[in-house]
Amino acid sequence: MSEEALRALLSSYVPDFLETHAAAIIKAFVSLPLATMLGALLAFRPRRRGTPPRSAPVIQTQIILAVVGAVVMTIVGASLARAFGIVGAANLIRYRAKIDDPKDAVVMLVTLSIGLACGVELYGLAVFATLFILCVLWVVESLEPELKKTFELTVTTVDPNTVRTAVESVLRRARTDYELRSAGAKELVYEVTMAMEVRIDRMSNAILKLTKDGETQVVWNEKKK
């Protein structure tokens, strides 16, 4: 089969936009994984003794930024007009609200890059970059430590010594980390750390059932970071 016949056969099965932008897809297939590996190499660089510990969101953001840069430069190519267009579009982004997770800000840049790729008809690149970045986000976020919340638990009752063991049993069953901070004549005060999905109302009900006639009061005060 001749080369012309092979191209004609492929064109009948491959969408036109993938055939037109096959070079961009191939370039992204090489540049995006390479950018991820190099970005991870820098993000996970050995930490010198005495320097502040690095937070997981910052490390993840550094990796994703390397991928975003590769996507943007693939879109720009050798076009000066596209370069100015990307700079102008990026300047339109204004953060009016506080963003707790820096990855959310980077995802905004990712969506902007994907939109720019679609705007210049690099549809294959847009699809590939979206799927690739989704995979990168899934991997880096799966390595993220579990978020927890911390409360000061105050249990007020007639005789704290009689319910202390039972209260701590309730906290253990809920898989919390707790520490007794004070034990007085009328109350027990704990510092309790738990996963975000743990419901404190169930623990409160379990503690209230330890005594009769409304002798126990449970108060949770969340500690802000």
N, C-alpha and C positions, 0 to 999 in steps of 0.2 A: 504494500500500500504506500502510495507516495505521500510526501509531507503535506501537500495541499489537500489531499483527500482526508488525511488524519485530522487536520485542522478543521475541515468542514464537518467531519463526524463529531469532533468534540464540541464544536459550536452549536450543534443541534441539541446537545444535552446540557451544556454549561450555560447558565444565564449570561446575558450580554454584559451586565455590570461586573460580574466576577471575572469574565475574560478580559474586559477592558482594564481593570485595576488589579490584575493578577500580580503585577510587579510590586504594588504597594502591599498586598497581602503577604507575599513572600518576604519582603523586607521587614514587615511587622513580625512575622513568624520567627525571625532571627533577632531583631532588635529588642522586642519586648521581653523575652526570657533573659536575654543578656543584661538588659537594664535592671531586671529584677534581681538577678544574681549579684551584680556589682553594687546595687543599692543595699542589698542585704549584707554584703561584705562590709560596707561602711557603717551600716546601722548597728551591726553586731560586733564592731571592732572591740578589741580588748580594752577594758576600762582601767585606767591608772588608779593606783591606790590613793585614797584620799579624795577622789573626785565624787560628786554627787551621783547617786544611782540613776539610771535612765529608766523612764517610765515606758511601759509597753505601748501606749498610744503614740508616743513620739517616735519610737522605733518603727512601728507599722507605717506611720505617716511618711517617714523618710523613704521607705521601700516603695510605697505607692507613688510618691512624687517622682521617683526615677522612671517609673512606667509612664506616668503622665507626660514627662518631658520627651520620652521616646515617641509617644503617640503624636504629640504636637509637632515635633520635627518631621515626622513622616508625613503629616498633613501639609506642612509648609513646603517641604522639598526644596526646590530652587526658585520658588515663586516669592518675590518680594512683596507682591500685593497681598498674598495670604498671610505673610508675616505681620504686616501692618494691620490686617483685619483681625488677627488673633489678639494682638496687643490692644486694639480698640475694644474688642469684646470682653477681654479680661478686665479692663478698666471699668466696665459697667457693673461689675460685682461689688456690692457694698454690704457689709455685714452689720445689719441694724440690731441684731440680737446677739447675746453672748452664746458662743458655741463651746460646749463643754468638751466634746471629743474632737481633736484636731483632724481626725479622719473624715469627719463630716464636711469640713472645709475643703479637703482634698477631693472628696467625691463630687462636690460642686464643680471643681475644675475638670474632673473626669467627664461629667455630663456636658460641660461646655465643649470639651474636646470632641466628644462623640457627635454633638450637634454640629460643630464646624465640619467634621468629616462628612456628615450627611449633606451639609450645605454645599460642599464642593464636589458632591457626587462620588465620594469615595465610600460607597456603601459596604463593599466587602471589608475594608479596613475598619469601618465603624462596628460591624457585627463581630469581627474577630477581636477587636480591642475590648468591646464590651464583655464578651465571654471570658477573655483572658483576665481582665481586671476583676471580674466576679470571682474567678477561681483564686486569684491572689488575695482578695479580701476574705474569702472563706478560709483560706489557710492561715493568714496572719491573725484573724479574729478567733480562730479555734485555739490559738496559742495564748490568747489573752487570759490573764488570771480572773477568776470568778469575782464579780462585784459583790461586796458585802455592806451591810449597814450595822451601825452600832447604837445601842440604846442603854440608857440607865433605867433599870427596872427596880421599882420600889414596891415591896409587898408589905402592907400594913395589916397586922392581925393582933389578936389578944396575946397569944403566946408564940412568938416566932420560932422558938426552939423546937416546938412540936411539929411544925410544917416545913422546916428547912430541908430535911432530907427529901420530902415529897416534892417540894418546889424544884430542887436541883434535879430530881428524876424527870420532871416534866421538861426541863431545859435540855437534858441529855437526849430524851426521846425526839426532840425537835432538831437534834444535830446542831446545836449552837455551841459557841465557845463562851463560857461565862466565868466570871471572877467575882467572888464576894468582896465587896468594898467595905461594908459596915454591917454590924448586927447589933441592934439596940433592943430596948425593952419592948418596943412595939413594932419595929419594922426591920426588914432585911433589904439591903441595897446591893444590887448586882450590876456589873457592866457586862452586857450581853452582845456578842457579835454573831451575826447570822447571814445566810444567803438572802439575796434580794427577794426571792420568791416565797420565803417563809412567812406565814401569816401569824401575826402576833395575837389576833383575836382568839384563835384556837388555843394558844398557850394561856391566855388570860382566863378563858372559860375553864380550862383544866385546873388552873391554880385556885379559882374561886370555888370550885367543887370540893376542895380539900377540907373546907370548914363549913359549918352550917350557920343558919340564921344571919347571913350577911356579915359575918365577923371579919372578913378579909377584903381588903381593897388593893387593886393592882393598878399601877401607874407606869406608863412607858414614856420616857423622854428621849427623843432621838438626838444623838450627838452629831452636829454638823462638822464636816471636814474643814 
